Amino acid sequence: NVKGRFVCGTERCGNREWESSVIATNLRFSKVGNSYKATLHAQQCNRCEKYAEPIVEVETYVERVVYMLDLWMGVREREKPSETNRRARRPHDRSRCHGCKVGEC
């Protein structure tokens, strides 16, 4: 999973910040030009309801892109989530996740 944080820059929230261990990420790969496009979804602030864009941890982002690219190219098989990863995550707030709302989470 891609990890990172969100910062709500509205006047009401004054740069309120929160972390996330699951930033909704949609990766699309293309054989034409050997390229990919990543969509990192926003999350709604629970104070003002405005969307905040993610600031990702680069290491987890790169790991995710490489893992998905390897799957796409047939270099490796899908890994089962470890029990440690499942326990480390906080509950995912589907009502505030833009990726969930558009069916990409």
Secondary structure as UniProt FT lines:
FT   STRAND          4..8
FT   TURN            11..14
FT   STRAND          16..20
FT   STRAND          25..30
FT   TURN            31..34
FT   STRAND          35..40
FT   STRAND          43..44
FT   TURN            46..48
FT   STRAND          51..52
FT   STRAND          54..56
FT   HELIX           58..73
FT   HELIX           83..88
FT   TURN            94..96
FT   HELIX           98..101
FT   TURN            102..103
//
